Each structure stands twice: as structure tokens, then as C-alpha cells.
Amino acid sequence: MKDNIIAVKTFDFSLSIISLYISLKRENEFIISKQLMRSGTSIGANVEEAIAAQSKKDFIHKMAIASKEARETKYWLRLLSKSALTQTPVDSYLIEVEHIINIITKIIKTSQEGIAKPI
């Protein structure tokens, strides 16, 4: 069986967010790091739920939640990047979350095309 690319990417991203969270805590950054931990790991959890969806609409709904979590994660990463709260570089995380957002957006659009719209 072939690996689900977005499931693998979001799982790996969650692991990297956990590492970033640990680094941020070492720098005594506790507020944004917690928000980032929640939203950053939630992306993959919602993708996993989407994979087990009971219908195409349920799948789209779960992927839309994953998209929202990814966008929230991007927000927290941008705040860290532009503020003086940390010296930890976050550019690579920003690039990866943007890539994830693009993939999820494409998945949602493609899935929506398959749903018949009422006249």
C-alpha cells in the first residue's frame, strides 16, 4: 500500500513542531509555543480523521479543519519570526507549513469538484 503523502508530511511536521516547542520552552517562551504546539500538531490529527471519513462531505470538512489549523500555525510562526521573543529560526517551518497549506487546498478543491451541486 502506498503512503498517503499529506498524512506523512503532516505527521513529520508535527514531530518538528514538538522539537520547536521544546526549544522555545528552553528560551522561556511559553505562550505562543503552546498555541503553536496545539495548532501545529492538530493539522496531522485532522488529516488522519479525514482519511477515516464516513463520506466525501465529511472528508472535505475534516480537511478544511486541517487547513484552518495550518493557517493558524502559519500565523504563530510568523509572529515568532517577526518578534523578539526567540532567537530560534523558524523560516524552514514557515516554508513547510505553506507547502502543507497548498497541498490541503488542492485536495479540498479536487474533492469538491466530485460533489454534485444542486440545481
Backbone as XML, in Angstrom:
<?xml version="1.0"?>
<chain id="A" units="angstrom">
  <residue number="1" name="MET">
    <atom name="N" x="0.845" y="-1.182" z="0.000"/>
    <atom name="CA" x="0.000" y="0.000" z="0.000"/>
    <atom name="C" x="0.892" y="1.248" z="0.000"/>
  </residue>
  <residue number="2" name="LYS">
    <atom name="N" x="0.509" y="2.219" z="-0.802"/>
    <atom name="CA" x="1.276" y="3.451" z="-0.944"/>
    <atom name="C" x="0.985" y="4.391" z="0.223"/>
  </residue>
  <residue number="3" name="ASP">
    <atom name="N" x="2.045" y="5.073" z="0.699"/>
    <atom name="CA" x="1.870" y="6.028" z="1.785"/>
    <atom name="C" x="1.069" y="7.238" z="1.317"/>
  </residue>
  <residue number="4" name="ASN">
    <atom name="N" x="0.244" y="7.748" z="2.195"/>
    <atom name="CA" x="-0.517" y="8.962" z="1.930"/>
    <atom name="C" x="0.422" y="10.145" z="2.171"/>
  </residue>
  <residue number="5" name="ILE">
    <atom name="N" x="0.743" y="10.865" z="1.109"/>
    <atom name="CA" x="1.756" y="11.928" z="1.183"/>
    <atom name="C" x="1.407" y="12.988" z="2.219"/>
  </residue>
  <residue number="6" name="ILE">
    <atom name="N" x="0.170" y="13.463" z="2.229"/>
    <atom name="CA" x="-0.190" y="14.529" z="3.170"/>
    <atom name="C" x="-0.197" y="14.007" z="4.607"/>
  </residue>
  <residue number="7" name="ALA">
    <atom name="N" x="-0.569" y="12.759" z="4.806"/>
    <atom name="CA" x="-0.538" y="12.179" z="6.153"/>
    <atom name="C" x="0.905" y="12.090" z="6.655"/>
  </residue>
  <residue number="8" name="VAL">
    <atom name="N" x="1.811" y="11.669" z="5.794"/>
    <atom name="CA" x="3.221" y="11.570" z="6.171"/>
    <atom name="C" x="3.791" y="12.962" z="6.435"/>
  </residue>
  <residue number="9" name="LYS">
    <atom name="N" x="3.514" y="13.919" z="5.534"/>
    <atom name="CA" x="4.032" y="15.288" z="5.691"/>
    <atom name="C" x="3.542" y="15.929" z="6.987"/>
  </residue>
  <residue number="10" name="THR">
    <atom name="N" x="2.267" y="15.780" z="7.283"/>
    <atom name="CA" x="1.725" y="16.420" z="8.485"/>
    <atom name="C" x="2.204" y="15.730" z="9.756"/>
  </residue>
  <residue number="11" name="PHE">
    <atom name="N" x="2.417" y="14.429" z="9.698"/>
    <atom name="CA" x="2.973" y="13.720" z="10.861"/>
    <atom name="C" x="4.404" y="14.190" z="11.124"/>
  </residue>
  <residue number="12" name="ASP">
    <atom name="N" x="5.204" y="14.244" z="10.052"/>
    <atom name="CA" x="6.585" y="14.716" z="10.194"/>
    <atom name="C" x="6.630" y="16.169" z="10.666"/>
  </residue>
  <residue number="13" name="PHE">
    <atom name="N" x="5.698" y="16.981" z="10.160"/>
    <atom name="CA" x="5.632" y="18.380" z="10.583"/>
    <atom name="C" x="5.283" y="18.461" z="12.074"/>
  </residue>
  <residue number="14" name="SER">
    <atom name="N" x="4.372" y="17.618" z="12.530"/>
    <atom name="CA" x="4.025" y="17.577" z="13.962"/>
    <atom name="C" x="5.252" y="17.268" z="14.808"/>
  </residue>
  <residue number="15" name="LEU">
    <atom name="N" x="6.041" y="16.313" z="14.364"/>
    <atom name="CA" x="7.266" y="15.980" z="15.101"/>
    <atom name="C" x="8.223" y="17.168" z="15.151"/>
  </residue>
  <residue number="16" name="SER">
    <atom name="N" x="8.332" y="17.895" z="14.043"/>
    <atom name="CA" x="9.230" y="19.054" z="14.038"/>
    <atom name="C" x="8.681" y="20.177" z="14.916"/>
  </residue>
  <residue number="17" name="ILE">
    <atom name="N" x="7.369" y="20.317" z="14.980"/>
    <atom name="CA" x="6.752" y="21.324" z="15.850"/>
    <atom name="C" x="6.998" y="20.976" z="17.317"/>
  </residue>
  <residue number="18" name="ILE">
    <atom name="N" x="6.957" y="19.699" z="17.648"/>
    <atom name="CA" x="7.256" y="19.276" z="19.015"/>
    <atom name="C" x="8.691" y="19.673" z="19.381"/>
  </residue>
  <residue number="19" name="SER">
    <atom name="N" x="9.628" y="19.460" z="18.468"/>
    <atom name="CA" x="11.018" y="19.853" z="18.711"/>
    <atom name="C" x="11.141" y="21.366" z="18.871"/>
  </residue>
  <residue number="20" name="LEU">
    <atom name="N" x="10.438" y="22.104" z="18.030"/>
    <atom name="CA" x="10.458" y="23.566" z="18.135"/>
    <atom name="C" x="9.877" y="24.010" z="19.476"/>
  </residue>
  <residue number="21" name="TYR">
    <atom name="N" x="8.786" y="23.392" z="19.884"/>
    <atom name="CA" x="8.153" y="23.692" z="21.169"/>
    <atom name="C" x="9.150" y="23.509" z="22.319"/>
  </residue>
  <residue number="22" name="ILE">
    <atom name="N" x="9.886" y="22.418" z="22.285"/>
    <atom name="CA" x="10.882" y="22.158" z="23.326"/>
    <atom name="C" x="11.953" y="23.248" z="23.320"/>
  </residue>
  <residue number="23" name="SER">
    <atom name="N" x="12.409" y="23.631" z="22.138"/>
    <atom name="CA" x="13.418" y="24.701" z="22.023"/>
    <atom name="C" x="12.886" y="26.026" z="22.563"/>
  </residue>
  <residue number="24" name="LEU">
    <atom name="N" x="11.649" y="26.335" z="22.228"/>
    <atom name="CA" x="11.055" y="27.594" z="22.677"/>
    <atom name="C" x="10.888" y="27.617" z="24.196"/>
  </residue>
  <residue number="25" name="LYS">
    <atom name="N" x="10.509" y="26.493" z="24.766"/>
    <atom name="CA" x="10.386" y="26.423" z="26.227"/>
    <atom name="C" x="11.727" y="26.648" z="26.903"/>
  </residue>
  <residue number="26" name="ARG">
    <atom name="N" x="12.798" y="26.145" z="26.294"/>
    <atom name="CA" x="14.146" y="26.359" z="26.847"/>
    <atom name="C" x="14.509" y="27.844" z="26.846"/>
  </residue>
  <residue number="27" name="GLU">
    <atom name="N" x="13.923" y="28.586" z="25.910"/>
    <atom name="CA" x="14.150" y="30.035" z="25.832"/>
    <atom name="C" x="13.121" y="30.808" z="26.664"/>
  </residue>
  <residue number="28" name="ASN">
    <atom name="N" x="12.341" y="30.088" z="27.453"/>
    <atom name="CA" x="11.305" y="30.671" z="28.306"/>
    <atom name="C" x="10.194" y="31.361" z="27.516"/>
  </residue>
  <residue number="29" name="GLU">
    <atom name="N" x="9.879" y="30.829" z="26.356"/>
    <atom name="CA" x="8.745" y="31.328" z="25.586"/>
    <atom name="C" x="7.639" y="30.292" z="25.764"/>
  </residue>
  <residue number="30" name="PHE">
    <atom name="N" x="6.628" y="30.676" z="26.557"/>
    <atom name="CA" x="5.604" y="29.701" z="26.931"/>
    <atom name="C" x="4.245" y="29.942" z="26.288"/>
  </residue>
  <residue number="31" name="ILE">
    <atom name="N" x="3.927" y="31.163" z="25.938"/>
    <atom name="CA" x="2.579" y="31.482" z="25.457"/>
    <atom name="C" x="2.391" y="31.051" z="24.003"/>
  </residue>
  <residue number="32" name="ILE">
    <atom name="N" x="3.154" y="31.625" z="23.113"/>
    <atom name="CA" x="2.999" y="31.299" z="21.688"/>
    <atom name="C" x="3.397" y="29.851" z="21.429"/>
  </residue>
  <residue number="33" name="SER">
    <atom name="N" x="4.390" y="29.365" z="22.159"/>
    <atom name="CA" x="4.824" y="27.982" z="21.944"/>
    <atom name="C" x="3.685" y="26.991" z="22.201"/>
  </residue>
  <residue number="34" name="LYS">
    <atom name="N" x="2.859" y="27.257" z="23.210"/>
    <atom name="CA" x="1.717" y="26.359" z="23.481"/>
    <atom name="C" x="0.687" y="26.430" z="22.363"/>
  </residue>
  <residue number="35" name="GLN">
    <atom name="N" x="0.413" y="27.647" z="21.894"/>
    <atom name="CA" x="-0.535" y="27.819" z="20.788"/>
    <atom name="C" x="-0.022" y="27.090" z="19.550"/>
  </residue>
  <residue number="36" name="LEU">
    <atom name="N" x="1.260" y="27.256" z="19.288"/>
    <atom name="CA" x="1.901" y="26.628" z="18.132"/>
    <atom name="C" x="1.859" y="25.105" z="18.249"/>
  </residue>
  <residue number="37" name="MET">
    <atom name="N" x="2.113" y="24.609" z="19.426"/>
    <atom name="CA" x="2.077" y="23.158" z="19.658"/>
    <atom name="C" x="0.687" y="22.600" z="19.367"/>
  </residue>
  <residue number="38" name="ARG">
    <atom name="N" x="-0.333" y="23.305" z="19.855"/>
    <atom name="CA" x="-1.708" y="22.834" z="19.653"/>
    <atom name="C" x="-2.098" y="22.835" z="18.180"/>
  </residue>
  <residue number="39" name="SER">
    <atom name="N" x="-1.900" y="23.977" z="17.523"/>
    <atom name="CA" x="-2.340" y="24.074" z="16.124"/>
    <atom name="C" x="-1.444" y="23.244" z="15.198"/>
  </residue>
  <residue number="40" name="GLY">
    <atom name="N" x="-0.138" y="23.244" z="15.457"/>
    <atom name="CA" x="0.792" y="22.535" z="14.584"/>
    <atom name="C" x="0.624" y="21.029" z="14.593"/>
  </residue>
  <residue number="41" name="THR">
    <atom name="N" x="0.266" y="20.470" z="15.730"/>
    <atom name="CA" x="0.043" y="19.023" z="15.803"/>
    <atom name="C" x="-1.385" y="18.649" z="15.417"/>
  </residue>
  <residue number="42" name="SER">
    <atom name="N" x="-2.277" y="19.613" z="15.467"/>
    <atom name="CA" x="-3.673" y="19.365" z="15.107"/>
    <atom name="C" x="-3.860" y="19.164" z="13.606"/>
  </residue>
  <residue number="43" name="ILE">
    <atom name="N" x="-2.953" y="19.719" z="12.811"/>
    <atom name="CA" x="-3.067" y="19.573" z="11.357"/>
    <atom name="C" x="-3.094" y="18.088" z="10.993"/>
  </residue>
  <residue number="44" name="GLY">
    <atom name="N" x="-2.090" y="17.364" z="11.445"/>
    <atom name="CA" x="-1.995" y="15.945" z="11.136"/>
    <atom name="C" x="-3.119" y="15.125" z="11.740"/>
  </residue>
  <residue number="45" name="ALA">
    <atom name="N" x="-3.554" y="15.503" z="12.939"/>
    <atom name="CA" x="-4.659" y="14.778" z="13.569"/>
    <atom name="C" x="-5.928" y="14.897" z="12.724"/>
  </residue>
  <residue number="46" name="ASN">
    <atom name="N" x="-6.173" y="16.086" z="12.184"/>
    <atom name="CA" x="-7.363" y="16.276" z="11.350"/>
    <atom name="C" x="-7.230" y="15.597" z="9.989"/>
  </residue>
  <residue number="47" name="VAL">
    <atom name="N" x="-6.023" y="15.532" z="9.462"/>
    <atom name="CA" x="-5.802" y="14.773" z="8.224"/>
    <atom name="C" x="-6.095" y="13.298" z="8.472"/>
  </residue>
  <residue number="48" name="GLU">
    <atom name="N" x="-5.647" y="12.770" z="9.595"/>
    <atom name="CA" x="-5.934" y="11.370" z="9.935"/>
    <atom name="C" x="-7.437" y="11.127" z="10.063"/>
  </residue>
  <residue number="49" name="GLU">
    <atom name="N" x="-8.140" y="12.075" z="10.683"/>
    <atom name="CA" x="-9.596" y="11.943" z="10.783"/>
    <atom name="C" x="-10.229" y="11.977" z="9.400"/>
  </residue>
  <residue number="50" name="ALA">
    <atom name="N" x="-9.717" y="12.820" z="8.519"/>
    <atom name="CA" x="-10.250" y="12.914" z="7.154"/>
    <atom name="C" x="-10.079" y="11.594" z="6.408"/>
  </residue>
  <residue number="51" name="ILE">
    <atom name="N" x="-8.949" y="10.953" z="6.607"/>
    <atom name="CA" x="-8.691" y="9.670" z="5.944"/>
    <atom name="C" x="-9.733" y="8.633" z="6.349"/>
  </residue>
  <residue number="52" name="ALA">
    <atom name="N" x="-10.224" y="8.736" z="7.573"/>
    <atom name="CA" x="-11.238" y="7.796" z="8.066"/>
    <atom name="C" x="-12.658" y="8.342" z="7.924"/>
  </residue>
  <residue number="53" name="ALA">
    <atom name="N" x="-12.842" y="9.350" z="7.094"/>
    <atom name="CA" x="-14.159" y="9.990" z="6.949"/>
    <atom name="C" x="-15.213" y="8.995" z="6.472"/>
  </residue>
  <residue number="54" name="GLN">
    <atom name="N" x="-16.456" y="9.282" z="6.871"/>
    <atom name="CA" x="-17.566" y="8.408" z="6.513"/>
    <atom name="C" x="-18.203" y="8.776" z="5.181"/>
  </residue>
  <residue number="55" name="SER">
    <atom name="N" x="-17.887" y="9.954" z="4.678"/>
    <atom name="CA" x="-18.426" y="10.390" z="3.391"/>
    <atom name="C" x="-17.470" y="11.415" z="2.786"/>
  </residue>
  <residue number="56" name="LYS">
    <atom name="N" x="-17.706" y="11.752" z="1.532"/>
    <atom name="CA" x="-16.873" y="12.756" z="0.873"/>
    <atom name="C" x="-17.039" y="14.117" z="1.541"/>
  </residue>
  <residue number="57" name="LYS">
    <atom name="N" x="-18.271" y="14.451" z="1.939"/>
    <atom name="CA" x="-18.501" y="15.723" z="2.634"/>
    <atom name="C" x="-17.776" y="15.756" z="3.975"/>
  </residue>
  <residue number="58" name="ASP">
    <atom name="N" x="-17.792" y="14.644" z="4.690"/>
    <atom name="CA" x="-17.075" y="14.543" z="5.959"/>
    <atom name="C" x="-15.575" y="14.702" z="5.723"/>
  </residue>
  <residue number="59" name="PHE">
    <atom name="N" x="-15.064" y="14.072" z="4.655"/>
    <atom name="CA" x="-13.652" y="14.186" z="4.292"/>
    <atom name="C" x="-13.282" y="15.649" z="4.042"/>
  </residue>
  <residue number="60" name="ILE">
    <atom name="N" x="-14.080" y="16.337" z="3.251"/>
    <atom name="CA" x="-13.821" y="17.740" z="2.929"/>
    <atom name="C" x="-13.853" y="18.588" z="4.194"/>
  </residue>
  <residue number="61" name="HIS">
    <atom name="N" x="-14.823" y="18.321" z="5.053"/>
    <atom name="CA" x="-14.953" y="19.070" z="6.311"/>
    <atom name="C" x="-13.698" y="18.907" z="7.181"/>
  </residue>
  <residue number="62" name="LYS">
    <atom name="N" x="-13.230" y="17.678" z="7.335"/>
    <atom name="CA" x="-12.040" y="17.424" z="8.165"/>
    <atom name="C" x="-10.795" y="18.047" z="7.545"/>
  </residue>
  <residue number="63" name="MET">
    <atom name="N" x="-10.693" y="17.979" z="6.220"/>
    <atom name="CA" x="-9.546" y="18.597" z="5.555"/>
    <atom name="C" x="-9.608" y="20.120" z="5.680"/>
  </residue>
  <residue number="64" name="ALA">
    <atom name="N" x="-10.808" y="20.674" z="5.674"/>
    <atom name="CA" x="-10.960" y="22.122" z="5.862"/>
    <atom name="C" x="-10.499" y="22.530" z="7.260"/>
  </residue>
  <residue number="65" name="ILE">
    <atom name="N" x="-10.787" y="21.709" z="8.243"/>
    <atom name="CA" x="-10.309" y="21.986" z="9.603"/>
    <atom name="C" x="-8.776" y="21.908" z="9.634"/>
  </residue>
  <residue number="66" name="ALA">
    <atom name="N" x="-8.211" y="20.917" z="8.967"/>
    <atom name="CA" x="-6.750" y="20.802" z="8.893"/>
    <atom name="C" x="-6.156" y="22.055" z="8.245"/>
  </residue>
  <residue number="67" name="SER">
    <atom name="N" x="-6.823" y="22.569" z="7.219"/>
    <atom name="CA" x="-6.370" y="23.793" z="6.551"/>
    <atom name="C" x="-6.393" y="24.978" z="7.501"/>
  </residue>
  <residue number="68" name="LYS">
    <atom name="N" x="-7.454" y="25.096" z="8.268"/>
    <atom name="CA" x="-7.550" y="26.199" z="9.237"/>
    <atom name="C" x="-6.455" y="26.100" z="10.294"/>
  </residue>
  <residue number="69" name="GLU">
    <atom name="N" x="-6.188" y="24.895" z="10.763"/>
    <atom name="CA" x="-5.130" y="24.698" z="11.758"/>
    <atom name="C" x="-3.766" y="25.039" z="11.164"/>
  </residue>
  <residue number="70" name="ALA">
    <atom name="N" x="-3.561" y="24.691" z="9.903"/>
    <atom name="CA" x="-2.298" y="25.006" z="9.237"/>
    <atom name="C" x="-2.126" y="26.520" z="9.106"/>
  </residue>
  <residue number="71" name="ARG">
    <atom name="N" x="-3.203" y="27.203" z="8.781"/>
    <atom name="CA" x="-3.140" y="28.659" z="8.656"/>
    <atom name="C" x="-2.900" y="29.318" z="10.019"/>
  </residue>
  <residue number="72" name="GLU">
    <atom name="N" x="-3.490" y="28.773" z="11.064"/>
    <atom name="CA" x="-3.230" y="29.295" z="12.405"/>
    <atom name="C" x="-1.760" y="29.067" z="12.778"/>
  </residue>
  <residue number="73" name="THR">
    <atom name="N" x="-1.250" y="27.910" z="12.449"/>
    <atom name="CA" x="0.149" y="27.597" z="12.712"/>
    <atom name="C" x="1.059" y="28.582" z="11.986"/>
  </residue>
  <residue number="74" name="LYS">
    <atom name="N" x="0.714" y="28.871" z="10.746"/>
    <atom name="CA" x="1.486" y="29.848" z="9.972"/>
    <atom name="C" x="1.482" y="31.198" z="10.675"/>
  </residue>
  <residue number="75" name="TYR">
    <atom name="N" x="0.353" y="31.596" z="11.228"/>
    <atom name="CA" x="0.242" y="32.862" z="11.949"/>
    <atom name="C" x="1.207" y="32.906" z="13.144"/>
  </residue>
  <residue number="76" name="TRP">
    <atom name="N" x="1.187" y="31.851" z="13.964"/>
    <atom name="CA" x="2.059" y="31.811" z="15.142"/>
    <atom name="C" x="3.524" y="31.808" z="14.735"/>
  </residue>
  <residue number="77" name="LEU">
    <atom name="N" x="3.854" y="31.094" z="13.682"/>
    <atom name="CA" x="5.231" y="31.073" z="13.200"/>
    <atom name="C" x="5.665" y="32.446" z="12.694"/>
  </residue>
  <residue number="78" name="ARG">
    <atom name="N" x="4.772" y="33.135" z="12.011"/>
    <atom name="CA" x="5.078" y="34.492" z="11.546"/>
    <atom name="C" x="5.309" y="35.431" z="12.722"/>
  </residue>
  <residue number="79" name="LEU">
    <atom name="N" x="4.495" y="35.299" z="13.762"/>
    <atom name="CA" x="4.699" y="36.116" z="14.961"/>
    <atom name="C" x="6.074" y="35.861" z="15.575"/>
  </residue>
  <residue number="80" name="LEU">
    <atom name="N" x="6.432" y="34.598" z="15.679"/>
    <atom name="CA" x="7.749" y="34.266" z="16.229"/>
    <atom name="C" x="8.866" y="34.818" z="15.351"/>
  </residue>
  <residue number="81" name="SER">
    <atom name="N" x="8.671" y="34.735" z="14.059"/>
    <atom name="CA" x="9.678" y="35.200" z="13.111"/>
    <atom name="C" x="9.905" y="36.702" z="13.196"/>
  </residue>
  <residue number="82" name="LYS">
    <atom name="N" x="8.830" y="37.461" z="13.373"/>
    <atom name="CA" x="8.916" y="38.921" z="13.340"/>
    <atom name="C" x="9.091" y="39.567" z="14.710"/>
  </residue>
  <residue number="83" name="SER">
    <atom name="N" x="8.929" y="38.801" z="15.763"/>
    <atom name="CA" x="9.055" y="39.361" z="17.115"/>
    <atom name="C" x="10.446" y="39.087" z="17.670"/>
  </residue>
  <residue number="84" name="ALA">
    <atom name="N" x="10.689" y="39.636" z="18.828"/>
    <atom name="CA" x="11.966" y="39.406" z="19.511"/>
    <atom name="C" x="11.814" y="38.363" z="20.618"/>
  </residue>
  <residue number="85" name="LEU">
    <atom name="N" x="10.804" y="37.528" z="20.512"/>
    <atom name="CA" x="10.540" y="36.545" z="21.569"/>
    <atom name="C" x="11.538" y="35.399" z="21.583"/>
  </residue>
  <residue number="86" name="THR">
    <atom name="N" x="12.154" y="35.130" z="20.445"/>
    <atom name="CA" x="13.052" y="33.979" z="20.360"/>
    <atom name="C" x="14.167" y="34.249" z="19.356"/>
  </residue>
  <residue number="87" name="GLN">
    <atom name="N" x="15.250" y="33.557" z="19.545"/>
    <atom name="CA" x="16.350" y="33.600" z="18.582"/>
    <atom name="C" x="16.316" y="32.368" z="17.668"/>
  </residue>
  <residue number="88" name="THR">
    <atom name="N" x="15.392" y="31.467" z="17.930"/>
    <atom name="CA" x="15.270" y="30.243" z="17.141"/>
    <atom name="C" x="14.732" y="30.579" z="15.752"/>
  </residue>
  <residue number="89" name="PRO">
    <atom name="N" x="15.426" y="30.182" z="14.700"/>
    <atom name="CA" x="14.934" y="30.463" z="13.346"/>
    <atom name="C" x="13.718" y="29.590" z="13.016"/>
  </residue>
  <residue number="90" name="VAL">
    <atom name="N" x="12.726" y="30.196" z="12.399"/>
    <atom name="CA" x="11.503" y="29.461" z="12.074"/>
    <atom name="C" x="11.187" y="29.476" z="10.580"/>
  </residue>
  <residue number="91" name="ASP">
    <atom name="N" x="12.081" y="30.003" z="9.770"/>
    <atom name="CA" x="11.812" y="30.102" z="8.327"/>
    <atom name="C" x="11.519" y="28.751" z="7.685"/>
  </residue>
  <residue number="92" name="SER">
    <atom name="N" x="12.245" y="27.722" z="8.061"/>
    <atom name="CA" x="12.013" y="26.400" z="7.463"/>
    <atom name="C" x="10.628" y="25.864" z="7.827"/>
  </residue>
  <residue number="93" name="TYR">
    <atom name="N" x="10.150" y="26.193" z="9.021"/>
    <atom name="CA" x="8.803" y="25.775" z="9.433"/>
    <atom name="C" x="7.747" y="26.521" z="8.612"/>
  </residue>
  <residue number="94" name="LEU">
    <atom name="N" x="8.001" y="27.795" z="8.367"/>
    <atom name="CA" x="7.079" y="28.595" z="7.552"/>
    <atom name="C" x="6.980" y="28.046" z="6.131"/>
  </residue>
  <residue number="95" name="ILE">
    <atom name="N" x="8.112" y="27.673" z="5.568"/>
    <atom name="CA" x="8.113" y="27.098" z="4.220"/>
    <atom name="C" x="7.328" y="25.792" z="4.194"/>
  </residue>
  <residue number="96" name="GLU">
    <atom name="N" x="7.551" y="24.952" z="5.186"/>
    <atom name="CA" x="6.869" y="23.650" z="5.227"/>
    <atom name="C" x="5.372" y="23.798" z="5.448"/>
  </residue>
  <residue number="97" name="VAL">
    <atom name="N" x="4.963" y="24.688" z="6.341"/>
    <atom name="CA" x="3.522" y="24.841" z="6.582"/>
    <atom name="C" x="2.838" y="25.437" z="5.347"/>
  </residue>
  <residue number="98" name="GLU">
    <atom name="N" x="3.526" y="26.297" z="4.622"/>
    <atom name="CA" x="2.959" y="26.845" z="3.385"/>
    <atom name="C" x="2.775" y="25.732" z="2.352"/>
  </residue>
  <residue number="99" name="HIS">
    <atom name="N" x="3.734" y="24.846" z="2.280"/>
    <atom name="CA" x="3.630" y="23.698" z="1.374"/>
    <atom name="C" x="2.443" y="22.813" z="1.767"/>
  </residue>
  <residue number="100" name="ILE">
    <atom name="N" x="2.291" y="22.576" z="3.047"/>
    <atom name="CA" x="1.165" y="21.774" z="3.542"/>
    <atom name="C" x="-0.166" y="22.450" z="3.216"/>
  </residue>
  <residue number="101" name="ILE">
    <atom name="N" x="-0.248" y="23.758" z="3.427"/>
    <atom name="CA" x="-1.472" y="24.508" z="3.108"/>
    <atom name="C" x="-1.816" y="24.343" z="1.635"/>
  </residue>
  <residue number="102" name="ASN">
    <atom name="N" x="-0.821" y="24.462" z="0.768"/>
    <atom name="CA" x="-1.061" y="24.331" z="-0.672"/>
    <atom name="C" x="-1.576" y="22.948" z="-1.048"/>
  </residue>
  <residue number="103" name="ILE">
    <atom name="N" x="-1.002" y="21.915" z="-0.451"/>
    <atom name="CA" x="-1.448" y="20.549" z="-0.740"/>
    <atom name="C" x="-2.872" y="20.334" z="-0.250"/>
  </residue>
  <residue number="104" name="ILE">
    <atom name="N" x="-3.160" y="20.740" z="0.977"/>
    <atom name="CA" x="-4.506" y="20.554" z="1.531"/>
    <atom name="C" x="-5.535" y="21.333" z="0.717"/>
  </residue>
  <residue number="105" name="THR">
    <atom name="N" x="-5.203" y="22.556" z="0.314"/>
    <atom name="CA" x="-6.114" y="23.363" z="-0.501"/>
    <atom name="C" x="-6.431" y="22.640" z="-1.807"/>
  </residue>
  <residue number="106" name="LYS">
    <atom name="N" x="-5.421" y="22.082" z="-2.451"/>
    <atom name="CA" x="-5.627" y="21.343" z="-3.698"/>
    <atom name="C" x="-6.498" y="20.109" z="-3.461"/>
  </residue>
  <residue number="107" name="ILE">
    <atom name="N" x="-6.255" y="19.407" z="-2.369"/>
    <atom name="CA" x="-7.062" y="18.222" z="-2.038"/>
    <atom name="C" x="-8.529" y="18.618" z="-1.867"/>
  </residue>
  <residue number="108" name="ILE">
    <atom name="N" x="-8.770" y="19.708" z="-1.147"/>
    <atom name="CA" x="-10.147" y="20.153" z="-0.907"/>
    <atom name="C" x="-10.819" y="20.536" z="-2.217"/>
  </residue>
  <residue number="109" name="LYS">
    <atom name="N" x="-10.137" y="21.319" z="-3.036"/>
    <atom name="CA" x="-10.715" y="21.752" z="-4.317"/>
    <atom name="C" x="-11.026" y="20.563" z="-5.223"/>
  </residue>
  <residue number="110" name="THR">
    <atom name="N" x="-10.105" y="19.637" z="-5.311"/>
    <atom name="CA" x="-10.305" y="18.448" z="-6.143"/>
    <atom name="C" x="-11.478" y="17.623" z="-5.608"/>
  </residue>
  <residue number="111" name="SER">
    <atom name="N" x="-11.577" y="17.489" z="-4.303"/>
    <atom name="CA" x="-12.666" y="16.706" z="-3.696"/>
    <atom name="C" x="-14.014" y="17.380" z="-3.914"/>
  </residue>
  <residue number="112" name="GLN">
    <atom name="N" x="-14.039" y="18.704" z="-3.842"/>
    <atom name="CA" x="-15.293" y="19.437" z="-4.043"/>
    <atom name="C" x="-15.799" y="19.311" z="-5.469"/>
  </residue>
  <residue number="113" name="GLU">
    <atom name="N" x="-14.898" y="19.166" z="-6.419"/>
    <atom name="CA" x="-15.301" y="19.003" z="-7.818"/>
    <atom name="C" x="-16.092" y="17.729" z="-8.016"/>
  </residue>
  <residue number="114" name="GLY">
    <atom name="N" x="-15.849" y="16.739" z="-7.175"/>
    <atom name="CA" x="-16.528" y="15.464" z="-7.296"/>
    <atom name="C" x="-17.922" y="15.426" z="-6.684"/>
  </residue>
  <residue number="115" name="ILE">
    <atom name="N" x="-18.300" y="16.484" z="-5.997"/>
    <atom name="CA" x="-19.618" y="16.530" z="-5.365"/>
    <atom name="C" x="-20.577" y="17.260" z="-6.286"/>
  </residue>
  <residue number="116" name="ALA">
    <atom name="N" x="-21.695" y="16.617" z="-6.610"/>
    <atom name="CA" x="-22.708" y="17.227" z="-7.481"/>
    <atom name="C" x="-23.365" y="18.381" z="-6.756"/>
  </residue>
  <residue number="117" name="LYS">
    <atom name="N" x="-23.481" y="19.505" z="-7.446"/>
    <atom name="CA" x="-24.129" y="20.678" z="-6.852"/>
    <atom name="C" x="-25.606" y="20.677" z="-7.255"/>
  </residue>
  <residue number="118" name="PRO">
    <atom name="N" x="-26.488" y="20.992" z="-6.272"/>
    <atom name="CA" x="-27.923" y="21.019" z="-6.605"/>
    <atom name="C" x="-28.234" y="22.184" z="-7.559"/>
  </residue>
  <residue number="119" name="ILE">
    <atom name="N" x="-29.223" y="21.949" z="-8.389"/>
    <atom name="CA" x="-29.625" y="22.963" z="-9.376"/>
    <atom name="C" x="-30.627" y="23.917" z="-8.801"/>
  </residue>
</chain>
